[in-house]
Amino acid sequence: MPTIAFFATSPTPSTGSRGCMQHKQAALPGLVRRPDKMPRAFTLLLVAVFLAAAGANGQSCRTVGVITQINTQLSSFAAALQKTGLASQFDSASYVGTIFAPSDAAFSAYTGPQDTESLTRLLKYHVVPDKAWYIPSLTNGQVLETLLPGQTLRIDKTGYNAQVIASGEPTPANVVTSDVIACLAVVEIIDEVLIPASLVRAGICSLACSHNQGAADQGAATPM
């Protein structure tokens, strides 16, 4: 009876090693292959660890409410938000919007009434909801819808310098401190209180617009 050579057709050691590896790759793709996904998974793990560590150390973003309370230029604005009850709207890290916040010097020149109802309408006119408008993203002549229904602001921009023009105040407000990041929102500090035309007619006016009331009355306004 002839002897059957079972290994007569076996590959050479080098070829056999390569064939064995190919067999393993085909049979166990989840274990041997996909080396391209390892760096991404490792990166995500590092990001997760970093965020967890940052949260544990209290290194979270600062909300609009926090920014207005700790910024030395915004003491009056922060007090007005508290008085009107609007502060709670800006305490969330998920809030998205742009706040044109008058400086303390701007509020010192404000001559209008400071009752809660008047201040609420006034402050809403300084808020552009739903988008954080950083100065580089604004364009000259751009019109922004505010939180006060039917009332808009217009942007006058040259290069990086931006001014905000209210419907009831011909004197533009200069952005004196720009792009203060507040989580998903942004705070732009301005040197004038913004007055909508409808509030000028109601007798609420800054020191500057008190001398330009006739011109302000020509601005479009929605009765409130």
Summary of the structure (lengths in Angstrom):
residues: 224
radius of gyration: 31.1
end to end distance: 110.0
largest distance: 122.1
contacts: 640
relative contact order: 0.13
helix: 41%
strand: 21%
